[in-house]
Amino acid sequence: MQADSLCMKQYHVYILASQRNGTLYVGVTSNLLKRTHQHRTQTYDGFSSRYQIRRLVYFEETNDVYAALTREKQIKGWKRQWKVELIEKKNPNWCDLYLSVNG
C-alpha cells in the first residue's frame, strides 16, 4: 500500500434541513463533523443561520474533490422533490445524523 492511499482525504456532500420537509441547504466539505458543528452553532452568518438549518439529514462520501464539487452542484440544481427523495431513500425519518457522525 502506498503512503498516498493512507492519507487520502475524504470529502462529503451533505444536506441540512431546518426540520422534516423544511428548508434545505446543500454543501460540500472535507471535514463533515467540523462543518456541521459550525452550522449547528451558527458560527457564520448566512443562509443556514438565517433559516435555522441545523439538522444533518443526508451525506455521501468520496475521496475525489472534483467528484464532490460536481455532485454538490448537481444536487443544488435539482428540483426540491428530488432532494427530498434522496434524503428519504437513506433517512426516511429525517433523523439528525450529526450524532452518528460525532460517534
N, CA, C and O atoms as a GROMACS GRO file, in nm:
protein
  412
    1MET      N    1   0.085  -0.119   0.000
    1MET     CA    2   0.000   0.000   0.000
    1MET      C    3   0.089   0.124   0.000
    1MET      O    4   0.186   0.131   0.076
    2GLN      N    5   0.057   0.219  -0.084
    2GLN     CA    6   0.135   0.341  -0.093
    2GLN      C    7   0.098   0.438   0.018
    2GLN      O    8  -0.014   0.434   0.071
    3ALA      N    9   0.191   0.525   0.054
    3ALA     CA   10   0.167   0.625   0.158
    3ALA      C   11   0.051   0.717   0.120
    3ALA      O   12  -0.023   0.762   0.207
    4ASP      N   13   0.037   0.746  -0.010
    4ASP     CA   14  -0.071   0.833  -0.056
    4ASP      C   15  -0.208   0.777  -0.021
    4ASP      O   16  -0.299   0.852   0.016
    5SER      N   17  -0.224   0.646  -0.032
    5SER     CA   18  -0.354   0.587  -0.004
    5SER      C   19  -0.386   0.589   0.145
    5SER      O   20  -0.504   0.585   0.183
    6LEU      N   21  -0.286   0.597   0.229
    6LEU     CA   22  -0.309   0.605   0.373
    6LEU      C   23  -0.356   0.745   0.414
    6LEU      O   24  -0.423   0.761   0.517
    7CYS      N   25  -0.322   0.843   0.336
    7CYS     CA   26  -0.353   0.982   0.369
    7CYS      C   27  -0.462   1.042   0.280
    7CYS      O   28  -0.472   1.164   0.269
    8MET      N   29  -0.541   0.959   0.218
    8MET     CA   30  -0.646   1.010   0.129
    8MET      C   31  -0.744   1.095   0.207
    8MET      O   32  -0.792   1.056   0.314
    9LYS      N   33  -0.771   1.209   0.155
    9LYS     CA   34  -0.866   1.300   0.217
    9LYS      C   35  -1.007   1.261   0.176
    9LYS      O   36  -1.032   1.222   0.062
   10GLN      N   37  -1.099   1.271   0.269
   10GLN     CA   38  -1.239   1.241   0.242
   10GLN      C   39  -1.317   1.371   0.226
   10GLN      O   40  -1.294   1.468   0.299
   11TYR      N   41  -1.407   1.372   0.132
   11TYR     CA   42  -1.494   1.487   0.106
   11TYR      C   43  -1.638   1.441   0.120
   11TYR      O   44  -1.672   1.328   0.086
   12HIS      N   45  -1.720   1.529   0.171
   12HIS     CA   46  -1.861   1.496   0.192
   12HIS      C   47  -1.950   1.599   0.125
   12HIS      O   48  -1.930   1.720   0.137
   13VAL      N   49  -2.048   1.549   0.054
   13VAL     CA   50  -2.158   1.632   0.006
   13VAL      C   51  -2.269   1.606   0.106
   13VAL      O   52  -2.299   1.491   0.138
   14TYR      N   53  -2.330   1.712   0.156
   14TYR     CA   54  -2.426   1.693   0.264
   14TYR      C   55  -2.548   1.782   0.244
   14TYR      O   56  -2.545   1.882   0.174
   15ILE      N   57  -2.657   1.739   0.309
   15ILE     CA   58  -2.780   1.818   0.309
   15ILE      C   59  -2.822   1.839   0.454
   15ILE      O   60  -2.831   1.744   0.532
   16LEU      N   61  -2.848   1.963   0.487
   16LEU     CA   62  -2.902   2.001   0.617
   16LEU      C   63  -3.047   2.044   0.597
   16LEU      O   64  -3.085   2.089   0.489
   17ALA      N   65  -3.128   2.031   0.702
   17ALA     CA   66  -3.267   2.074   0.698
   17ALA      C   67  -3.301   2.147   0.826
   17ALA      O   68  -3.244   2.121   0.932
   18SER      N   69  -3.395   2.240   0.816
   18SER     CA   70  -3.442   2.311   0.935
   18SER      C   71  -3.533   2.219   1.018
   18SER      O   72  -3.537   2.230   1.140
   19GLN      N   73  -3.603   2.132   0.951
   19GLN     CA   74  -3.693   2.033   1.013
   19GLN      C   75  -3.735   1.937   0.902
   19GLN      O   76  -3.694   1.953   0.787
   20ARG      N   77  -3.814   1.838   0.936
   20ARG     CA   78  -3.863   1.746   0.832
   20ARG      C   79  -3.941   1.826   0.728
   20ARG      O   80  -4.031   1.903   0.762
   21ASN      N   81  -3.906   1.808   0.602
   21ASN     CA   82  -3.966   1.881   0.490
   21ASN      C   83  -3.951   2.032   0.502
   21ASN      O   84  -4.029   2.108   0.444
   22GLY      N   85  -3.850   2.077   0.577
   22GLY     CA   86  -3.826   2.220   0.594
   22GLY      C   87  -3.730   2.273   0.489
   22GLY      O   88  -3.713   2.214   0.383
   23THR      N   89  -3.670   2.386   0.520
   23THR     CA   90  -3.573   2.449   0.432
   23THR      C   91  -3.448   2.364   0.424
   23THR      O   92  -3.401   2.312   0.525
   24LEU      N   93  -3.393   2.348   0.302
   24LEU     CA   94  -3.276   2.263   0.279
   24LEU      C   95  -3.153   2.345   0.244
   24LEU      O   96  -3.163   2.452   0.185
   25TYR      N   97  -3.038   2.292   0.281
   25TYR     CA   98  -2.909   2.351   0.247
   25TYR      C   99  -2.820   2.239   0.197
   25TYR      O  100  -2.808   2.135   0.262
   26VAL      N  101  -2.757   2.257   0.083
   26VAL     CA  102  -2.665   2.159   0.026
   26VAL      C  103  -2.525   2.217   0.030
   26VAL      O  104  -2.503   2.331  -0.011
   27GLY      N  105  -2.429   2.138   0.078
   27GLY     CA  106  -2.292   2.186   0.086
   27GLY      C  107  -2.192   2.074   0.061
   27GLY      O  108  -2.229   1.959   0.042
   28VAL      N  109  -2.065   2.112   0.060
   28VAL     CA  110  -1.955   2.017   0.044
   28VAL      C  111  -1.846   2.057   0.143
   28VAL      O  112  -1.824   2.176   0.167
   29THR      N  113  -1.777   1.959   0.199
   29THR     CA  114  -1.673   1.987   0.298
   29THR      C  115  -1.572   1.872   0.303
   29THR      O  116  -1.601   1.760   0.261
   30SER      N  117  -1.455   1.902   0.355
   30SER     CA  118  -1.355   1.798   0.379
   30SER      C  119  -1.355   1.756   0.526
   30SER      O  120  -1.281   1.666   0.565
   31ASN      N  121  -1.438   1.822   0.607
   31ASN     CA  122  -1.449   1.786   0.749
   31ASN      C  123  -1.596   1.798   0.791
   31ASN      O  124  -1.640   1.903   0.838
   32LEU      N  125  -1.669   1.690   0.773
   32LEU     CA  126  -1.814   1.692   0.795
   32LEU      C  127  -1.849   1.726   0.940
   32LEU      O  128  -1.941   1.804   0.964
   33LEU      N  129  -1.778   1.669   1.034
   33LEU     CA  130  -1.807   1.695   1.175
   33LEU      C  131  -1.789   1.842   1.210
   33LEU      O  132  -1.876   1.903   1.273
   34LYS      N  133  -1.678   1.899   1.168
   34LYS     CA  134  -1.650   2.041   1.198
   34LYS      C  135  -1.750   2.132   1.128
   34LYS      O  136  -1.804   2.224   1.189
   35ARG      N  137  -1.776   2.106   1.000
   35ARG     CA  138  -1.866   2.193   0.923
   35ARG      C  139  -2.008   2.186   0.976
   35ARG      O  140  -2.076   2.288   0.987
   36THR      N  141  -2.054   2.066   1.010
   36THR     CA  142  -2.188   2.052   1.065
   36THR      C  143  -2.198   2.123   1.199
   36THR      O  144  -2.300   2.187   1.229
   37HIS      N  145  -2.094   2.112   1.279
   37HIS     CA  146  -2.092   2.183   1.408
   37HIS      C  147  -2.102   2.334   1.386
   37HIS      O  148  -2.171   2.403   1.461
   38GLN      N  149  -2.034   2.386   1.285
   38GLN     CA  150  -2.042   2.529   1.254
   38GLN      C  151  -2.185   2.570   1.219
   38GLN      O  152  -2.232   2.675   1.262
   39HIS      N  153  -2.254   2.488   1.142
   39HIS     CA  154  -2.394   2.516   1.110
   39HIS      C  155  -2.479   2.512   1.236
   39HIS      O  156  -2.564   2.599   1.257
   40ARG      N  157  -2.457   2.411   1.320
   40ARG     CA  158  -2.539   2.393   1.440
   40ARG      C  159  -2.521   2.508   1.539
   40ARG      O  160  -2.616   2.548   1.607
   41THR      N  161  -2.401   2.559   1.548
   41THR     CA  162  -2.373   2.666   1.645
   41THR      C  163  -2.381   2.804   1.582
   41THR      O  164  -2.352   2.904   1.647
   42GLN      N  165  -2.421   2.811   1.456
   42GLN     CA  166  -2.435   2.936   1.383
   42GLN      C  167  -2.307   3.021   1.390
   42GLN      O  168  -2.312   3.141   1.417
   43THR      N  169  -2.194   2.955   1.366
   43THR     CA  170  -2.064   3.021   1.370
   43THR      C  171  -2.055   3.134   1.268
   43THR      O  172  -1.991   3.236   1.294
   44TYR      N  173  -2.117   3.115   1.155
   44TYR     CA  174  -2.114   3.216   1.049
   44TYR      C  175  -2.255   3.263   1.016
   44TYR      O  176  -2.349   3.184   1.016
   45ASP      N  177  -2.268   3.391   0.989
   45ASP     CA  178  -2.395   3.443   0.941
   45ASP      C  179  -2.414   3.395   0.797
   45ASP      O  180  -2.317   3.384   0.722
   46GLY      N  181  -2.535   3.367   0.761
   46GLY     CA  182  -2.561   3.323   0.625
   46GLY      C  183  -2.694   3.252   0.616
   46GLY      O  184  -2.777   3.258   0.708
   47PHE      N  185  -2.713   3.185   0.505
   47PHE     CA  186  -2.840   3.120   0.476
   47PHE      C  187  -2.881   3.021   0.585
   47PHE      O  188  -2.994   3.026   0.634
   48SER      N  189  -2.790   2.931   0.623
   48SER     CA  190  -2.826   2.828   0.721
   48SER      C  191  -2.854   2.888   0.858
   48SER      O  192  -2.939   2.838   0.932
   49SER      N  193  -2.783   2.992   0.892
   49SER     CA  194  -2.807   3.061   1.019
   49SER      C  195  -2.940   3.135   1.018
   49SER      O  196  -3.017   3.129   1.114
   50ARG      N  197  -2.967   3.204   0.909
   50ARG     CA  198  -3.089   3.284   0.896
   50ARG      C  199  -3.215   3.198   0.902
   50ARG      O  200  -3.317   3.241   0.957
   51TYR      N  201  -3.208   3.076   0.847
   51TYR     CA  202  -3.325   2.990   0.840
   51TYR      C  203  -3.320   2.874   0.941
   51TYR      O  204  -3.397   2.778   0.929
   52GLN      N  205  -3.230   2.883   1.039
   52GLN     CA  206  -3.222   2.781   1.146
   52GLN      C  207  -3.202   2.640   1.090
   52GLN      O  208  -3.267   2.545   1.135
   53ILE      N  209  -3.114   2.627   0.992
   53ILE     CA  210  -3.089   2.498   0.927
   53ILE      C  211  -2.973   2.431   1.000
   53ILE      O  212  -2.858   2.469   0.982
   54ARG      N  213  -3.006   2.330   1.081
   54ARG     CA  214  -2.905   2.268   1.166
   54ARG      C  215  -2.902   2.116   1.161
   54ARG      O  216  -2.805   2.056   1.208
   55ARG      N  217  -3.003   2.054   1.107
   55ARG     CA  218  -3.016   1.908   1.113
   55ARG      C  219  -2.949   1.843   0.991
   55ARG      O  220  -2.989   1.868   0.877
   56LEU      N  221  -2.848   1.761   1.015
   56LEU     CA  222  -2.782   1.686   0.909
   56LEU      C  223  -2.870   1.567   0.872
   56LEU      O  224  -2.888   1.476   0.952
   57VAL      N  225  -2.926   1.569   0.752
   57VAL     CA  226  -3.021   1.464   0.713
   57VAL      C  227  -2.969   1.372   0.602
   57VAL      O  228  -3.029   1.268   0.574
   58TYR      N  229  -2.857   1.411   0.540
   58TYR     CA  230  -2.804   1.328   0.432
   58TYR      C  231  -2.658   1.364   0.410
   58TYR      O  232  -2.619   1.481   0.419
   59PHE      N  233  -2.577   1.264   0.380
   59PHE     CA  234  -2.441   1.290   0.333
   59PHE      C  235  -2.391   1.172   0.253
   59PHE      O  236  -2.436   1.059   0.271
   60GLU      N  237  -2.298   1.200   0.166
   60GLU     CA  238  -2.227   1.096   0.092
   60GLU      C  239  -2.080   1.132   0.090
   60GLU      O  240  -2.044   1.249   0.104
   61GLU      N  241  -1.996   1.032   0.073
   61GLU     CA  242  -1.852   1.050   0.089
   61GLU      C  243  -1.778   1.009  -0.038
   61GLU      O  244  -1.818   0.915  -0.107
   62THR      N  245  -1.670   1.080  -0.065
   62THR     CA  246  -1.581   1.044  -0.176
   62THR      C  247  -1.441   1.093  -0.141
   62THR      O  248  -1.426   1.181  -0.056
   63ASN      N  249  -1.340   1.038  -0.205
   63ASN     CA  250  -1.205   1.090  -0.185
   63ASN      C  251  -1.159   1.171  -0.306
   63ASN      O  252  -1.040   1.200  -0.320
   64ASP      N  253  -1.252   1.206  -0.392
   64ASP     CA  254  -1.223   1.286  -0.511
   64ASP      C  255  -1.290   1.423  -0.496
   64ASP      O  256  -1.413   1.434  -0.504
   65VAL      N  257  -1.210   1.525  -0.476
   65VAL     CA  258  -1.265   1.659  -0.453
   65VAL      C  259  -1.347   1.707  -0.572
   65VAL      O  260  -1.450   1.773  -0.553
   66TYR      N  261  -1.305   1.675  -0.693
   66TYR     CA  262  -1.379   1.719  -0.811
   66TYR      C  263  -1.515   1.649  -0.820
   66TYR      O  264  -1.614   1.710  -0.860
   67ALA      N  265  -1.519   1.522  -0.784
   67ALA     CA  266  -1.646   1.449  -0.782
   67ALA      C  267  -1.739   1.509  -0.678
   67ALA      O  268  -1.860   1.522  -0.702
   68ALA      N  269  -1.684   1.547  -0.563
   68ALA     CA  270  -1.767   1.607  -0.457
   68ALA      C  271  -1.824   1.741  -0.502
   68ALA      O  272  -1.943   1.767  -0.482
   69LEU      N  273  -1.742   1.824  -0.563
   69LEU     CA  274  -1.789   1.955  -0.609
   69LEU      C  275  -1.892   1.942  -0.721
   69LEU      O  276  -1.990   2.017  -0.726
   70THR      N  277  -1.870   1.847  -0.810
   70THR     CA  278  -1.964   1.821  -0.919
   70THR      C  279  -2.097   1.772  -0.864
   70THR      O  280  -2.203   1.815  -0.909
   71ARG      N  281  -2.091   1.681  -0.768
   71ARG     CA  282  -2.213   1.627  -0.708
   71ARG      C  283  -2.290   1.735  -0.632
   71ARG      O  284  -2.413   1.740  -0.639
   72GLU      N  285  -2.219   1.821  -0.561
   72GLU     CA  286  -2.285   1.931  -0.490
   72GLU      C  287  -2.362   2.018  -0.589
   72GLU      O  288  -2.478   2.051  -0.566
   73LYS      N  289  -2.298   2.056  -0.698
   73LYS     CA  290  -2.363   2.139  -0.799
   73LYS      C  291  -2.483   2.068  -0.860
   73LYS      O  292  -2.586   2.129  -0.886
   74GLN      N  293  -2.468   1.938  -0.883
   74GLN     CA  294  -2.577   1.859  -0.940
   74GLN      C  295  -2.698   1.862  -0.848
   74GLN      O  296  -2.809   1.891  -0.892
   75ILE      N  297  -2.677   1.832  -0.720
   75ILE     CA  298  -2.787   1.828  -0.624
   75ILE      C  299  -2.849   1.967  -0.606
   75ILE      O  300  -2.971   1.979  -0.597
   76LYS      N  301  -2.766   2.070  -0.601
   76LYS     CA  302  -2.819   2.207  -0.588
   76LYS      C  303  -2.911   2.242  -0.705
   76LYS      O  304  -3.004   2.321  -0.689
   77GLY      N  305  -2.884   2.186  -0.821
   77GLY     CA  306  -2.964   2.214  -0.939
   77GLY      C  307  -3.093   2.133  -0.949
   77GLY      O  308  -3.177   2.159  -1.035
   78TRP      N  309  -3.108   2.037  -0.861
   78TRP     CA  310  -3.227   1.952  -0.864
   78TRP      C  311  -3.351   2.023  -0.815
   78TRP      O  312  -3.344   2.121  -0.742
   79LYS      N  313  -3.465   1.970  -0.856
   79LYS     CA  314  -3.593   2.012  -0.800
   79LYS      C  315  -3.597   1.969  -0.654
   79LYS      O  316  -3.534   1.870  -0.615
   80ARG      N  317  -3.670   2.044  -0.574
   80ARG     CA  318  -3.681   2.013  -0.432
   80ARG      C  319  -3.727   1.868  -0.409
   80ARG      O  320  -3.673   1.799  -0.322
   81GLN      N  321  -3.825   1.823  -0.485
   81GLN     CA  322  -3.878   1.688  -0.465
   81GLN      C  323  -3.770   1.582  -0.483
   81GLN      O  324  -3.770   1.481  -0.411
   82TRP      N  325  -3.679   1.602  -0.576
   82TRP     CA  326  -3.570   1.506  -0.596
   82TRP      C  327  -3.479   1.502  -0.474
   82TRP      O  328  -3.432   1.395  -0.435
   83LYS      N  329  -3.454   1.618  -0.415
   83LYS     CA  330  -3.371   1.624  -0.294
   83LYS      C  331  -3.440   1.551  -0.179
   83LYS      O  332  -3.376   1.476  -0.106
   84VAL      N  333  -3.569   1.573  -0.164
   84VAL     CA  334  -3.647   1.505  -0.060
   84VAL      C  335  -3.640   1.354  -0.081
   84VAL      O  336  -3.622   1.280   0.015
   85GLU      N  337  -3.655   1.310  -0.203
   85GLU     CA  338  -3.649   1.167  -0.233
   85GLU      C  339  -3.511   1.109  -0.202
   85GLU      O  340  -3.500   0.997  -0.152
   86LEU      N  341  -3.406   1.185  -0.231
   86LEU     CA  342  -3.269   1.142  -0.200
   86LEU      C  343  -3.253   1.125  -0.049
   86LEU      O  344  -3.199   1.025  -0.003
   87ILE      N  345  -3.300   1.222   0.027
   87ILE     CA  346  -3.292   1.215   0.173
   87ILE      C  347  -3.370   1.094   0.224
   87ILE      O  348  -3.317   1.014   0.301
   88GLU      N  349  -3.494   1.081   0.180
   88GLU     CA  350  -3.581   0.977   0.233
   88GLU      C  351  -3.541   0.836   0.192
   88GLU      O  352  -3.581   0.739   0.256
   89LYS      N  353  -3.463   0.825   0.086
   89LYS     CA  354  -3.414   0.694   0.044
   89LYS      C  355  -3.322   0.634   0.151
   89LYS      O  356  -3.327   0.514   0.179
   90LYS      N  357  -3.238   0.719   0.211
   90LYS     CA  358  -3.143   0.672   0.313
   90LYS      C  359  -3.186   0.709   0.455
   90LYS      O  360  -3.141   0.646   0.551
   91ASN      N  361  -3.272   0.808   0.469
   91ASN     CA  362  -3.308   0.858   0.601
   91ASN      C  363  -3.458   0.892   0.602
   91ASN      O  364  -3.494   1.010   0.609
   92PRO      N  365  -3.544   0.790   0.596
   92PRO     CA  366  -3.688   0.815   0.580
   92PRO      C  367  -3.752   0.895   0.694
   92PRO      O  368  -3.855   0.960   0.674
   93ASN      N  369  -3.692   0.892   0.811
   93ASN     CA  370  -3.748   0.966   0.925
   93ASN      C  371  -3.682   1.102   0.947
   93ASN      O  372  -3.712   1.171   1.045
   94TRP      N  373  -3.594   1.141   0.858
   94TRP     CA  374  -3.525   1.268   0.867
   94TRP      C  375  -3.453   1.282   1.002
   94TRP      O  376  -3.452   1.390   1.061
   95CYS      N  377  -3.392   1.173   1.049
   95CYS     CA  378  -3.318   1.177   1.175
   95CYS      C  379  -3.196   1.268   1.158
   95CYS      O  380  -3.142   1.282   1.049
   96ASP      N  381  -3.155   1.328   1.268
   96ASP     CA  382  -3.034   1.411   1.267
   96ASP      C  383  -2.914   1.318   1.270
   96ASP      O  384  -2.889   1.252   1.372
   97LEU      N  385  -2.840   1.311   1.163
   97LEU     CA  386  -2.727   1.220   1.150
   97LEU      C  387  -2.600   1.272   1.216
   97LEU      O  388  -2.499   1.201   1.220
   98TYR      N  389  -2.605   1.393   1.267
   98TYR     CA  390  -2.488   1.452   1.334
   98TYR      C  391  -2.439   1.361   1.447
   98TYR      O  392  -2.318   1.344   1.466
   99LEU      N  393  -2.531   1.305   1.522
   99LEU     CA  394  -2.494   1.219   1.634
   99LEU      C  395  -2.418   1.095   1.587
   99LEU      O  396  -2.325   1.051   1.654
  100SER      N  397  -2.457   1.039   1.473
  100SER     CA  398  -2.387   0.921   1.422
  100SER      C  399  -2.250   0.957   1.366
  100SER      O  400  -2.157   0.877   1.372
  101VAL      N  401  -2.236   1.078   1.312
  101VAL     CA  402  -2.106   1.123   1.262
  101VAL      C  403  -2.015   1.158   1.378
  101VAL      O  404  -1.894   1.132   1.374
  102ASN      N  405  -2.073   1.216   1.483
  102ASN     CA  406  -1.999   1.259   1.600
  102ASN      C  407  -1.952   1.140   1.683
  102ASN      O  408  -1.857   1.150   1.760
  103GLY      N  409  -2.020   1.026   1.665
  103GLY     CA  410  -1.984   0.899   1.725
  103GLY      C  411  -1.973   0.901   1.870
  103GLY      O  412  -1.942   0.798   1.931
   0.00000   0.00000   0.00000
